[in-house]
Amino acid sequence: MRWAFILLAAVLVLPIAIWAGRERFTGREDAATMVARLAESPASGELEQILKSYNGTYTKAGWNHYGPGYFELDRETGVLKSHGGMGLFWYSVKEYEDFELELEFMSTDEHTNSGVFVRVPGVPVSDDYIYHSFEIQINDAGEGVHQTGSVYDAEAPHFKISFVGDHIEVELNGNNVIDWDAEPRGKVEDFARRGYIGLQNHDDQSPVYFRNIYVKELPSGESD
């Protein structure tokens, strides 16, 4: 398994950096170091941890789940683990327009299938949201527009991800791979100017893990 660091903005900036590891960080920064780094950044006052810890215990407060399966939360470490699917674990507190999102994910193996949904329009009550929001794909075994770092079914990666207004960039391991003016394509019929953030639990074959989820709202048209 490996942890991957994602910075995503919608104004979506999603630089992704991947390193080797199993159930912990190796070769990069640990969670405490990352939090300290974020606190030192000029925009630290605007960052909000949306999978929160209260008195040392993490909680799913503010999150809802739609569809089959679920996400299990380790309340000590703040690690989410997917089970079953296909479902969506979405942050219901607010809809975001222009934002930056930082999170980390770890795939069980190359066949792990998951994704991060951005600008999900309205409360999910059916699978229809997949036709009206973009999914930032997690699937190392996929190809082209179904591969880790791609905008699912729309634009293939060379590998980063940024959503500035209608403009998406994707970067993986520091390499800029997508520079695209978003438009309805593939399964996506249209996309909203604002919406919810969601994490996908896809199937029982290989779980995906998420942790350290931070978001920063940006004034319209602004990106770092």
Salt bridges, closest charged atoms under 4 A:
GLU29 OE2 - ARG37 NE 3.11
GLU48 OE2 - LYS52 NZ 3.12
GLU72 OE1 - HIS83 NE2 2.83
GLU97 OE2 - ARG193 NH2 3.60
GLU97 OE1 - ARG194 NH1 3.17
ASP98 OD1 - ARG119 NH2 3.38
ASP98 OD1 - ARG193 NH1 2.87
GLU100 OE1 - LYS216 NZ 3.32
GLU102 OE1 - ARG37 NH2 3.81
GLU104 OE1 - ARG211 NE 3.40
GLU110 OE2 - HIS111 NE2 3.45
ASP128 OD2 - HIS132 NE2 3.00
ASP140 OD2 - ARG2 NH2 2.22
ASP153 OD1 - HIS146 NE2 3.27
GLU155 OE1 - ARG185 NH1 2.70
GLU169 OE1 - LYS160 NZ 3.63
GLU169 OE2 - HIS167 NE2 3.59
GLU171 OE1 - LYS160 NZ 3.58
ASP179 OD1 - HIS167 NE2 2.41
ASP181 OD1 - HIS167 ND1 2.65
GLU183 OE2 - ARG185 NH2 2.63
ASP190 OD1 - HIS132 ND1 2.63
ASP203 OD2 - HIS202 ND1 2.59
GLU217 OE2 - LYS94 NZ 2.91
ASP224 OD2 - LYS216 NZ 2.75
